[in-house]
Amino acid sequence: MGGLSLEHPWAFAFGLLGNIISFMTYLAPLPTFYRIYRSKSTQGFQSVPYVVALFSAMLWIYYALLKSDELLLITINSAGCIIETIYIVMYLAYAPKQAKIFTAKILLLLNVGVFGLILLLTLLLAGGEKR
């Protein structure tokens, strides 16, 4: 893969463009969270998209760590993990009790349970190039 190699300038250029677009996508919920902060209420918004986005970013980081020379993937998805975690913490700060419980359950199920299972299975059942 071209990654950060200047031997493949088009791959680098499109990779950088992809990171810029992905970063803008991660910032898209800012107006929603500004409203939540201003009103001190989640106003019926759901936490599921932010938990799933965090799970996705975690999976992409794991994939990038298994590959070589994937710095662009690691950087944007690390930023995504940080941004999505901030959103989730902010959501939990202003959510009603039932929404907090639901969010904690799906966080534990998806981001700890399923991600942990994927990690465990790929490390134990696959090796080398198969992984």
Disulfide bonds with the S-S distance in Angstrom:
none
